[in-house]
């Protein structure tokens, strides 16, 4: 869901890193540099995608496809 929150990019990065780590795709599996790049790219994507939708919109992502849910 798109939210309008007072977060920094670092805050979002911590959330993304936690998400990947809890899913088993953390820095212990990937090299540290690769994990950092993955988190950074994901943060950029999330922020860019969120700009297109008003707050409250429920969106999903599968690979490079974004879908608005009813």
mmCIF file of the N, C-alpha and C atoms, coordinates in Angstrom:
data_MODEL
# 
_entry.id   MODEL 
# 
loop_
_atom_site.group_PDB 
_atom_site.id 
_atom_site.type_symbol 
_atom_site.label_atom_id 
_atom_site.label_alt_id 
_atom_site.label_comp_id 
_atom_site.label_asym_id 
_atom_site.label_entity_id 
_atom_site.label_seq_id 
_atom_site.pdbx_PDB_ins_code 
_atom_site.Cartn_x 
_atom_site.Cartn_y 
_atom_site.Cartn_z 
_atom_site.occupancy 
_atom_site.B_iso_or_equiv 
_atom_site.pdbx_formal_charge 
_atom_site.auth_seq_id 
_atom_site.auth_comp_id 
_atom_site.auth_asym_id 
_atom_site.auth_atom_id 
_atom_site.pdbx_PDB_model_num 
ATOM 1   N N  . UNK A 1 1  ? 0.843  -1.169  0.000   1.00 0.00 ? 1  UNK A N  1 
ATOM 2   C CA . UNK A 1 1  ? 0.000  0.000   0.000   1.00 0.00 ? 1  UNK A CA 1 
ATOM 3   C C  . UNK A 1 1  ? 0.891  1.235   0.000   1.00 0.00 ? 1  UNK A C  1 
ATOM 4   N N  . UNK A 1 2  ? 0.496  2.209   -0.777  1.00 0.00 ? 2  UNK A N  1 
ATOM 5   C CA . UNK A 1 2  ? 1.240  3.460   -0.825  1.00 0.00 ? 2  UNK A CA 1 
ATOM 6   C C  . UNK A 1 2  ? 0.836  4.284   0.395   1.00 0.00 ? 2  UNK A C  1 
ATOM 7   N N  . UNK A 1 3  ? 1.835  4.696   1.146   1.00 0.00 ? 3  UNK A N  1 
ATOM 8   C CA . UNK A 1 3  ? 1.617  5.500   2.345   1.00 0.00 ? 3  UNK A CA 1 
ATOM 9   C C  . UNK A 1 3  ? 2.386  6.805   2.216   1.00 0.00 ? 3  UNK A C  1 
ATOM 10  N N  . UNK A 1 4  ? 1.885  7.815   2.840   1.00 0.00 ? 4  UNK A N  1 
ATOM 11  C CA . UNK A 1 4  ? 2.599  9.081   2.914   1.00 0.00 ? 4  UNK A CA 1 
ATOM 12  C C  . UNK A 1 4  ? 3.170  9.182   4.323   1.00 0.00 ? 4  UNK A C  1 
ATOM 13  N N  . UNK A 1 5  ? 4.446  8.868   4.463   1.00 0.00 ? 5  UNK A N  1 
ATOM 14  C CA . UNK A 1 5  ? 5.098  8.812   5.764   1.00 0.00 ? 5  UNK A CA 1 
ATOM 15  C C  . UNK A 1 5  ? 6.329  9.701   5.782   1.00 0.00 ? 5  UNK A C  1 
ATOM 16  N N  . UNK A 1 6  ? 6.730  10.066  6.966   1.00 0.00 ? 6  UNK A N  1 
ATOM 17  C CA . UNK A 1 6  ? 7.928  10.875  7.153   1.00 0.00 ? 6  UNK A CA 1 
ATOM 18  C C  . UNK A 1 6  ? 9.108  9.935   7.383   1.00 0.00 ? 6  UNK A C  1 
ATOM 19  N N  . UNK A 1 7  ? 9.603  9.339   6.303   1.00 0.00 ? 7  UNK A N  1 
ATOM 20  C CA . UNK A 1 7  ? 10.727 8.407   6.371   1.00 0.00 ? 7  UNK A CA 1 
ATOM 21  C C  . UNK A 1 7  ? 11.867 8.912   5.508   1.00 0.00 ? 7  UNK A C  1 
ATOM 22  N N  . UNK A 1 8  ? 13.063 8.564   5.906   1.00 0.00 ? 8  UNK A N  1 
ATOM 23  C CA . UNK A 1 8  ? 14.228 8.861   5.075   1.00 0.00 ? 8  UNK A CA 1 
ATOM 24  C C  . UNK A 1 8  ? 14.505 7.659   4.182   1.00 0.00 ? 8  UNK A C  1 
ATOM 25  N N  . UNK A 1 9  ? 15.362 7.847   3.200   1.00 0.00 ? 9  UNK A N  1 
ATOM 26  C CA . UNK A 1 9  ? 15.767 6.722   2.361   1.00 0.00 ? 9  UNK A CA 1 
ATOM 27  C C  . UNK A 1 9  ? 16.488 5.661   3.193   1.00 0.00 ? 9  UNK A C  1 
ATOM 28  N N  . UNK A 1 10 ? 17.213 6.092   4.213   1.00 0.00 ? 10 UNK A N  1 
ATOM 29  C CA . UNK A 1 10 ? 17.878 5.135   5.103   1.00 0.00 ? 10 UNK A CA 1 
ATOM 30  C C  . UNK A 1 10 ? 16.855 4.295   5.868   1.00 0.00 ? 10 UNK A C  1 
ATOM 31  N N  . UNK A 1 11 ? 15.758 4.914   6.303   1.00 0.00 ? 11 UNK A N  1 
ATOM 32  C CA . UNK A 1 11 ? 14.693 4.173   6.987   1.00 0.00 ? 11 UNK A CA 1 
ATOM 33  C C  . UNK A 1 11 ? 14.108 3.098   6.065   1.00 0.00 ? 11 UNK A C  1 
ATOM 34  N N  . UNK A 1 12 ? 13.853 3.480   4.833   1.00 0.00 ? 12 UNK A N  1 
ATOM 35  C CA . UNK A 1 12 ? 13.303 2.532   3.866   1.00 0.00 ? 12 UNK A CA 1 
ATOM 36  C C  . UNK A 1 12 ? 14.319 1.426   3.586   1.00 0.00 ? 12 UNK A C  1 
ATOM 37  N N  . UNK A 1 13 ? 15.583 1.792   3.492   1.00 0.00 ? 13 UNK A N  1 
ATOM 38  C CA . UNK A 1 13 ? 16.637 0.809   3.268   1.00 0.00 ? 13 UNK A CA 1 
ATOM 39  C C  . UNK A 1 13 ? 16.717 -0.216  4.387   1.00 0.00 ? 13 UNK A C  1 
ATOM 40  N N  . UNK A 1 14 ? 16.564 0.226   5.626   1.00 0.00 ? 14 UNK A N  1 
ATOM 41  C CA . UNK A 1 14 ? 16.566 -0.714  6.752   1.00 0.00 ? 14 UNK A CA 1 
ATOM 42  C C  . UNK A 1 14 ? 15.391 -1.674  6.660   1.00 0.00 ? 14 UNK A C  1 
ATOM 43  N N  . UNK A 1 15 ? 14.228 -1.163  6.276   1.00 0.00 ? 15 UNK A N  1 
ATOM 44  C CA . UNK A 1 15 ? 13.050 -2.024  6.136   1.00 0.00 ? 15 UNK A CA 1 
ATOM 45  C C  . UNK A 1 15 ? 13.249 -3.044  5.012   1.00 0.00 ? 15 UNK A C  1 
ATOM 46  N N  . UNK A 1 16 ? 13.789 -2.605  3.891   1.00 0.00 ? 16 UNK A N  1 
ATOM 47  C CA . UNK A 1 16 ? 14.029 -3.501  2.760   1.00 0.00 ? 16 UNK A CA 1 
ATOM 48  C C  . UNK A 1 16 ? 15.073 -4.550  3.129   1.00 0.00 ? 16 UNK A C  1 
ATOM 49  N N  . UNK A 1 17 ? 16.148 -4.133  3.771   1.00 0.00 ? 17 UNK A N  1 
ATOM 50  C CA . UNK A 1 17 ? 17.189 -5.084  4.191   1.00 0.00 ? 17 UNK A CA 1 
ATOM 51  C C  . UNK A 1 17 ? 16.609 -6.131  5.142   1.00 0.00 ? 17 UNK A C  1 
ATOM 52  N N  . UNK A 1 18 ? 15.767 -5.692  6.071   1.00 0.00 ? 18 UNK A N  1 
ATOM 53  C CA . UNK A 1 18 ? 15.125 -6.620  6.987   1.00 0.00 ? 18 UNK A CA 1 
ATOM 54  C C  . UNK A 1 18 ? 14.206 -7.593  6.274   1.00 0.00 ? 18 UNK A C  1 
ATOM 55  N N  . UNK A 1 19 ? 13.486 -7.098  5.277   1.00 0.00 ? 19 UNK A N  1 
ATOM 56  C CA . UNK A 1 19 ? 12.588 -7.936  4.491   1.00 0.00 ? 19 UNK A CA 1 
ATOM 57  C C  . UNK A 1 19 ? 13.383 -9.026  3.776   1.00 0.00 ? 19 UNK A C  1 
ATOM 58  N N  . UNK A 1 20 ? 14.439 -8.626  3.074   1.00 0.00 ? 20 UNK A N  1 
ATOM 59  C CA . UNK A 1 20 ? 15.245 -9.617  2.354   1.00 0.00 ? 20 UNK A CA 1 
ATOM 60  C C  . UNK A 1 20 ? 15.907 -10.606 3.316   1.00 0.00 ? 20 UNK A C  1 
ATOM 61  N N  . UNK A 1 21 ? 16.426 -10.111 4.408   1.00 0.00 ? 21 UNK A N  1 
ATOM 62  C CA . UNK A 1 21 ? 17.101 -10.982 5.380   1.00 0.00 ? 21 UNK A CA 1 
ATOM 63  C C  . UNK A 1 21 ? 16.118 -11.977 5.984   1.00 0.00 ? 21 UNK A C  1 
ATOM 64  N N  . UNK A 1 22 ? 14.929 -11.516 6.346   1.00 0.00 ? 22 UNK A N  1 
ATOM 65  C CA . UNK A 1 22 ? 13.949 -12.429 6.940   1.00 0.00 ? 22 UNK A CA 1 
ATOM 66  C C  . UNK A 1 22 ? 13.463 -13.469 5.940   1.00 0.00 ? 22 UNK A C  1 
ATOM 67  N N  . UNK A 1 23 ? 13.557 -13.157 4.665   1.00 0.00 ? 23 UNK A N  1 
ATOM 68  C CA . UNK A 1 23 ? 13.177 -14.101 3.618   1.00 0.00 ? 23 UNK A CA 1 
ATOM 69  C C  . UNK A 1 23 ? 14.308 -15.029 3.211   1.00 0.00 ? 23 UNK A C  1 
ATOM 70  N N  . UNK A 1 24 ? 15.454 -14.919 3.877   1.00 0.00 ? 24 UNK A N  1 
ATOM 71  C CA . UNK A 1 24 ? 16.581 -15.802 3.591   1.00 0.00 ? 24 UNK A CA 1 
ATOM 72  C C  . UNK A 1 24 ? 17.522 -15.299 2.521   1.00 0.00 ? 24 UNK A C  1 
ATOM 73  N N  . UNK A 1 25 ? 17.376 -14.061 2.104   1.00 0.00 ? 25 UNK A N  1 
ATOM 74  C CA . UNK A 1 25 ? 18.230 -13.503 1.053   1.00 0.00 ? 25 UNK A CA 1 
ATOM 75  C C  . UNK A 1 25 ? 19.077 -12.382 1.630   1.00 0.00 ? 25 UNK A C  1 
ATOM 76  N N  . UNK A 1 26 ? 19.718 -12.662 2.741   1.00 0.00 ? 26 UNK A N  1 
ATOM 77  C CA . UNK A 1 26 ? 20.497 -11.653 3.440   1.00 0.00 ? 26 UNK A CA 1 
ATOM 78  C C  . UNK A 1 26 ? 21.953 -11.639 3.047   1.00 0.00 ? 26 UNK A C  1 
ATOM 79  N N  . UNK A 1 27 ? 22.729 -10.803 3.729   1.00 0.00 ? 27 UNK A N  1 
ATOM 80  C CA . UNK A 1 27 ? 24.156 -10.680 3.400   1.00 0.00 ? 27 UNK A CA 1 
ATOM 81  C C  . UNK A 1 27 ? 24.950 -11.947 3.705   1.00 0.00 ? 27 UNK A C  1 
ATOM 82  N N  . UNK A 1 28 ? 24.364 -12.877 4.486   1.00 0.00 ? 28 UNK A N  1 
ATOM 83  C CA . UNK A 1 28 ? 25.062 -14.139 4.734   1.00 0.00 ? 28 UNK A CA 1 
ATOM 84  C C  . UNK A 1 28 ? 24.981 -15.059 3.519   1.00 0.00 ? 28 UNK A C  1 
ATOM 85  N N  . UNK A 1 29 ? 23.975 -14.848 2.658   1.00 0.00 ? 29 UNK A N  1 
ATOM 86  C CA . UNK A 1 29 ? 23.838 -15.647 1.444   1.00 0.00 ? 29 UNK A CA 1 
ATOM 87  C C  . UNK A 1 29 ? 24.522 -14.963 0.262   1.00 0.00 ? 29 UNK A C  1 
ATOM 88  N N  . UNK A 1 30 ? 24.304 -13.666 0.139   1.00 0.00 ? 30 UNK A N  1 
ATOM 89  C CA . UNK A 1 30 ? 24.923 -12.876 -0.924  1.00 0.00 ? 30 UNK A CA 1 
ATOM 90  C C  . UNK A 1 30 ? 26.200 -12.236 -0.401  1.00 0.00 ? 30 UNK A C  1 
ATOM 91  N N  . UNK A 1 31 ? 27.076 -11.863 -1.290  1.00 0.00 ? 31 UNK A N  1 
ATOM 92  C CA . UNK A 1 31 ? 28.224 -11.070 -0.852  1.00 0.00 ? 31 UNK A CA 1 
ATOM 93  C C  . UNK A 1 31 ? 27.705 -9.739  -0.327  1.00 0.00 ? 31 UNK A C  1 
ATOM 94  N N  . UNK A 1 32 ? 28.417 -9.146  0.607   1.00 0.00 ? 32 UNK A N  1 
ATOM 95  C CA . UNK A 1 32 ? 27.972 -7.895  1.235   1.00 0.00 ? 32 UNK A CA 1 
ATOM 96  C C  . UNK A 1 32 ? 27.715 -6.807  0.194   1.00 0.00 ? 32 UNK A C  1 
ATOM 97  N N  . UNK A 1 33 ? 28.597 -6.683  -0.791  1.00 0.00 ? 33 UNK A N  1 
ATOM 98  C CA . UNK A 1 33 ? 28.415 -5.659  -1.829  1.00 0.00 ? 33 UNK A CA 1 
ATOM 99  C C  . UNK A 1 33 ? 27.169 -5.926  -2.666  1.00 0.00 ? 33 UNK A C  1 
ATOM 100 N N  . UNK A 1 34 ? 26.927 -7.195  -2.991  1.00 0.00 ? 34 UNK A N  1 
ATOM 101 C CA . UNK A 1 34 ? 25.746 -7.549  -3.774  1.00 0.00 ? 34 UNK A CA 1 
ATOM 102 C C  . UNK A 1 34 ? 24.466 -7.277  -2.983  1.00 0.00 ? 34 UNK A C  1 
ATOM 103 N N  . UNK A 1 35 ? 24.490 -7.570  -1.693  1.00 0.00 ? 35 UNK A N  1 
ATOM 104 C CA . UNK A 1 35 ? 23.324 -7.312  -0.850  1.00 0.00 ? 35 UNK A CA 1 
ATOM 105 C C  . UNK A 1 35 ? 23.050 -5.814  -0.769  1.00 0.00 ? 35 UNK A C  1 
ATOM 106 N N  . UNK A 1 36 ? 24.092 -5.031  -0.577  1.00 0.00 ? 36 UNK A N  1 
ATOM 107 C CA . UNK A 1 36 ? 23.944 -3.578  -0.519  1.00 0.00 ? 36 UNK A CA 1 
ATOM 108 C C  . UNK A 1 36 ? 23.371 -3.041  -1.820  1.00 0.00 ? 36 UNK A C  1 
ATOM 109 N N  . UNK A 1 37 ? 23.861 -3.551  -2.943  1.00 0.00 ? 37 UNK A N  1 
ATOM 110 C CA . UNK A 1 37 ? 23.344 -3.125  -4.252  1.00 0.00 ? 37 UNK A CA 1 
ATOM 111 C C  . UNK A 1 37 ? 21.877 -3.510  -4.414  1.00 0.00 ? 37 UNK A C  1 
ATOM 112 N N  . UNK A 1 38 ? 21.510 -4.715  -4.003  1.00 0.00 ? 38 UNK A N  1 
ATOM 113 C CA . UNK A 1 38 ? 20.130 -5.176  -4.101  1.00 0.00 ? 38 UNK A CA 1 
ATOM 114 C C  . UNK A 1 38 ? 19.196 -4.286  -3.293  1.00 0.00 ? 38 UNK A C  1 
ATOM 115 N N  . UNK A 1 39 ? 19.589 -3.983  -2.067  1.00 0.00 ? 39 UNK A N  1 
ATOM 116 C CA . UNK A 1 39 ? 18.780 -3.121  -1.204  1.00 0.00 ? 39 UNK A CA 1 
ATOM 117 C C  . UNK A 1 39 ? 18.650 -1.732  -1.816  1.00 0.00 ? 39 UNK A C  1 
ATOM 118 N N  . UNK A 1 40 ? 19.745 -1.177  -2.283  1.00 0.00 ? 40 UNK A N  1 
ATOM 119 C CA . UNK A 1 40 ? 19.741 0.159   -2.872  1.00 0.00 ? 40 UNK A CA 1 
ATOM 120 C C  . UNK A 1 40 ? 18.834 0.229   -4.103  1.00 0.00 ? 40 UNK A C  1 
ATOM 121 N N  . UNK A 1 41 ? 18.941 -0.759  -4.979  1.00 0.00 ? 41 UNK A N  1 
ATOM 122 C CA . UNK A 1 41 ? 18.114 -0.797  -6.183  1.00 0.00 ? 41 UNK A CA 1 
ATOM 123 C C  . UNK A 1 41 ? 16.637 -0.940  -5.829  1.00 0.00 ? 41 UNK A C  1 
ATOM 124 N N  . UNK A 1 42 ? 16.344 -1.743  -4.833  1.00 0.00 ? 42 UNK A N  1 
ATOM 125 C CA . UNK A 1 42 ? 14.955 -1.939  -4.423  1.00 0.00 ? 42 UNK A CA 1 
ATOM 126 C C  . UNK A 1 42 ? 14.377 -0.660  -3.845  1.00 0.00 ? 42 UNK A C  1 
ATOM 127 N N  . UNK A 1 43 ? 15.146 0.045   -3.030  1.00 0.00 ? 43 UNK A N  1 
ATOM 128 C CA . UNK A 1 43 ? 14.679 1.313   -2.463  1.00 0.00 ? 43 UNK A CA 1 
ATOM 129 C C  . UNK A 1 43 ? 14.372 2.297   -3.589  1.00 0.00 ? 43 UNK A C  1 
ATOM 130 N N  . UNK A 1 44 ? 15.259 2.404   -4.551  1.00 0.00 ? 44 UNK A N  1 
ATOM 131 C CA . UNK A 1 44 ? 15.036 3.310   -5.682  1.00 0.00 ? 44 UNK A CA 1 
ATOM 132 C C  . UNK A 1 44 ? 13.754 2.946   -6.425  1.00 0.00 ? 44 UNK A C  1 
ATOM 133 N N  . UNK A 1 45 ? 13.548 1.647   -6.659  1.00 0.00 ? 45 UNK A N  1 
ATOM 134 C CA . UNK A 1 45 ? 12.348 1.193   -7.368  1.00 0.00 ? 45 UNK A CA 1 
ATOM 135 C C  . UNK A 1 45 ? 11.080 1.506   -6.581  1.00 0.00 ? 45 UNK A C  1 
ATOM 136 N N  . UNK A 1 46 ? 11.082 1.194   -5.301  1.00 0.00 ? 46 UNK A N  1 
ATOM 137 C CA . UNK A 1 46 ? 9.897  1.405   -4.466  1.00 0.00 ? 46 UNK A CA 1 
ATOM 138 C C  . UNK A 1 46 ? 9.516  2.884   -4.429  1.00 0.00 ? 46 UNK A C  1 
ATOM 139 N N  . UNK A 1 47 ? 10.497 3.739   -4.241  1.00 0.00 ? 47 UNK A N  1 
ATOM 140 C CA . UNK A 1 47 ? 10.228 5.179   -4.189  1.00 0.00 ? 47 UNK A CA 1 
ATOM 141 C C  . UNK A 1 47 ? 9.715  5.671   -5.537  1.00 0.00 ? 47 UNK A C  1 
ATOM 142 N N  . UNK A 1 48 ? 10.314 5.211   -6.614  1.00 0.00 ? 48 UNK A N  1 
ATOM 143 C CA . UNK A 1 48 ? 9.876  5.642   -7.947  1.00 0.00 ? 48 UNK A CA 1 
ATOM 144 C C  . UNK A 1 48 ? 8.465  5.153   -8.245  1.00 0.00 ? 48 UNK A C  1 
ATOM 145 N N  . UNK A 1 49 ? 8.170  3.893   -7.963  1.00 0.00 ? 49 UNK A N  1 
ATOM 146 C CA . UNK A 1 49 ? 6.826  3.361   -8.224  1.00 0.00 ? 49 UNK A CA 1 
ATOM 147 C C  . UNK A 1 49 ? 5.784  4.084   -7.381  1.00 0.00 ? 49 UNK A C  1 
ATOM 148 N N  . UNK A 1 50 ? 6.100  4.361   -6.139  1.00 0.00 ? 50 UNK A N  1 
ATOM 149 C CA . UNK A 1 50 ? 5.129  4.993   -5.230  1.00 0.00 ? 50 UNK A CA 1 
ATOM 150 C C  . UNK A 1 50 ? 4.754  6.398   -5.688  1.00 0.00 ? 50 UNK A C  1 
ATOM 151 N N  . UNK A 1 51 ? 5.630  7.051   -6.397  1.00 0.00 ? 51 UNK A N  1 
ATOM 152 C CA . UNK A 1 51 ? 5.353  8.424   -6.864  1.00 0.00 ? 51 UNK A CA 1 
ATOM 153 C C  . UNK A 1 51 ? 4.188  8.488   -7.847  1.00 0.00 ? 51 UNK A C  1 
ATOM 154 N N  . UNK A 1 52 ? 3.894  7.376   -8.496  1.00 0.00 ? 52 UNK A N  1 
ATOM 155 C CA . UNK A 1 52 ? 2.858  7.351   -9.524  1.00 0.00 ? 52 UNK A CA 1 
ATOM 156 C C  . UNK A 1 52 ? 1.453  7.156   -8.963  1.00 0.00 ? 52 UNK A C  1 
ATOM 157 N N  . UNK A 1 53 ? 1.341  6.783   -7.682  1.00 0.00 ? 53 UNK A N  1 
ATOM 158 C CA . UNK A 1 53 ? 0.043  6.425   -7.122  1.00 0.00 ? 53 UNK A CA 1 
ATOM 159 C C  . UNK A 1 53 ? -0.282 7.280   -5.903  1.00 0.00 ? 53 UNK A C  1 
ATOM 160 N N  . UNK A 1 54 ? -1.558 7.619   -5.728  1.00 0.00 ? 54 UNK A N  1 
ATOM 161 C CA . UNK A 1 54 ? -1.931 8.384   -4.533  1.00 0.00 ? 54 UNK A CA 1 
ATOM 162 C C  . UNK A 1 54 ? -1.862 7.518   -3.281  1.00 0.00 ? 54 UNK A C  1 
ATOM 163 N N  . UNK A 1 55 ? -1.702 8.163   -2.143  1.00 0.00 ? 55 UNK A N  1 
ATOM 164 C CA . UNK A 1 55 ? -1.672 7.441   -0.869  1.00 0.00 ? 55 UNK A CA 1 
ATOM 165 C C  . UNK A 1 55 ? -2.949 6.622   -0.740  1.00 0.00 ? 55 UNK A C  1 
ATOM 166 N N  . UNK A 1 56 ? -2.791 5.401   -0.229  1.00 0.00 ? 56 UNK A N  1 
ATOM 167 C CA . UNK A 1 56 ? -3.922 4.506   -0.041  1.00 0.00 ? 56 UNK A CA 1 
ATOM 168 C C  . UNK A 1 56 ? -4.082 3.485   -1.151  1.00 0.00 ? 56 UNK A C  1 
ATOM 169 N N  . UNK A 1 57 ? -3.358 3.652   -2.256  1.00 0.00 ? 57 UNK A N  1 
ATOM 170 C CA . UNK A 1 57 ? -3.453 2.705   -3.362  1.00 0.00 ? 57 UNK A CA 1 
ATOM 171 C C  . UNK A 1 57 ? -2.719 1.423   -3.000  1.00 0.00 ? 57 UNK A C  1 
ATOM 172 N N  . UNK A 1 58 ? -3.367 0.296   -3.248  1.00 0.00 ? 58 UNK A N  1 
ATOM 173 C CA . UNK A 1 58 ? -2.759 -1.011  -2.989  1.00 0.00 ? 58 UNK A CA 1 
ATOM 174 C C  . UNK A 1 58 ? -2.142 -1.501  -4.290  1.00 0.00 ? 58 UNK A C  1 
ATOM 175 N N  . UNK A 1 59 ? -0.835 -1.665  -4.295  1.00 0.00 ? 59 UNK A N  1 
ATOM 176 C CA . UNK A 1 59 ? -0.130 -2.102  -5.500  1.00 0.00 ? 59 UNK A CA 1 
ATOM 177 C C  . UNK A 1 59 ? 0.669  -3.356  -5.198  1.00 0.00 ? 59 UNK A C  1 
ATOM 178 N N  . UNK A 1 60 ? 0.897  -4.115  -6.243  1.00 0.00 ? 60 UNK A N  1 
ATOM 179 C CA . UNK A 1 60 ? 1.731  -5.301  -6.126  1.00 0.00 ? 60 UNK A CA 1 
ATOM 180 C C  . UNK A 1 60 ? 2.796  -5.268  -7.194  1.00 0.00 ? 60 UNK A C  1 
ATOM 181 N N  . UNK A 1 61 ? 3.850  -5.991  -6.950  1.00 0.00 ? 61 UNK A N  1 
ATOM 182 C CA . UNK A 1 61 ? 4.955  -6.028  -7.911  1.00 0.00 ? 61 UNK A CA 1 
ATOM 183 C C  . UNK A 1 61 ? 5.356  -7.475  -8.125  1.00 0.00 ? 61 UNK A C  1 
ATOM 184 N N  . UNK A 1 62 ? 5.506  -7.836  -9.382  1.00 0.00 ? 62 UNK A N  1 
ATOM 185 C CA . UNK A 1 62 ? 6.045  -9.143  -9.740  1.00 0.00 ? 62 UNK A CA 1 
ATOM 186 C C  . UNK A 1 62 ? 7.080  -8.887  -10.823 1.00 0.00 ? 62 UNK A C  1 
ATOM 187 N N  . UNK A 1 63 ? 8.327  -9.121  -10.465 1.00 0.00 ? 63 UNK A N  1 
ATOM 188 C CA . UNK A 1 63 ? 9.450  -8.788  -11.344 1.00 0.00 ? 63 UNK A CA 1 
ATOM 189 C C  . UNK A 1 63 ? 9.375  -7.302  -11.688 1.00 0.00 ? 63 UNK A C  1 
ATOM 190 N N  . UNK A 1 64 ? 9.229  -6.966  -12.958 1.00 0.00 ? 64 UNK A N  1 
ATOM 191 C CA . UNK A 1 64 ? 9.181  -5.555  -13.358 1.00 0.00 ? 64 UNK A CA 1 
ATOM 192 C C  . UNK A 1 64 ? 7.766  -5.076  -13.651 1.00 0.00 ? 64 UNK A C  1 
ATOM 193 N N  . UNK A 1 65 ? 6.770  -5.828  -13.233 1.00 0.00 ? 65 UNK A N  1 
ATOM 194 C CA . UNK A 1 65 ? 5.376  -5.474  -13.511 1.00 0.00 ? 65 UNK A CA 1 
ATOM 195 C C  . UNK A 1 65 ? 4.700  -4.984  -12.245 1.00 0.00 ? 65 UNK A C  1 
ATOM 196 N N  . UNK A 1 66 ? 4.050  -3.843  -12.344 1.00 0.00 ? 66 UNK A N  1 
ATOM 197 C CA . UNK A 1 66 ? 3.316  -3.249  -11.224 1.00 0.00 ? 66 UNK A CA 1 
ATOM 198 C C  . UNK A 1 66 ? 1.833  -3.398  -11.521 1.00 0.00 ? 66 UNK A C  1 
ATOM 199 N N  . UNK A 1 67 ? 1.089  -3.813  -10.514 1.00 0.00 ? 67 UNK A N  1 
ATOM 200 C CA . UNK A 1 67 ? -0.357 -4.027  -10.669 1.00 0.00 ? 67 UNK A CA 1 
ATOM 201 C C  . UNK A 1 67 ? -1.095 -3.350  -9.525  1.00 0.00 ? 67 UNK A C  1 
ATOM 202 N N  . UNK A 1 68 ? -2.137 -2.604  -9.864  1.00 0.00 ? 68 UNK A N  1 
ATOM 203 C CA . UNK A 1 68 ? -2.983 -1.976  -8.857  1.00 0.00 ? 68 UNK A CA 1 
ATOM 204 C C  . UNK A 1 68 ? -4.061 -2.976  -8.479  1.00 0.00 ? 68 UNK A C  1 
ATOM 205 N N  . UNK A 1 69 ? -4.214 -3.208  -7.179  1.00 0.00 ? 69 UNK A N  1 
ATOM 206 C CA . UNK A 1 69 ? -5.238 -4.116  -6.674  1.00 0.00 ? 69 UNK A CA 1 
ATOM 207 C C  . UNK A 1 69 ? -6.476 -3.326  -6.304  1.00 0.00 ? 69 UNK A C  1 
ATOM 208 N N  . UNK A 1 70 ? -7.628 -3.932  -6.545  1.00 0.00 ? 70 UNK A N  1 
ATOM 209 C CA . UNK A 1 70 ? -8.894 -3.288  -6.207  1.00 0.00 ? 70 UNK A CA 1 
ATOM 210 C C  . UNK A 1 70 ? -9.130 -3.309  -4.711  1.00 0.00 ? 70 UNK A C  1 
# 
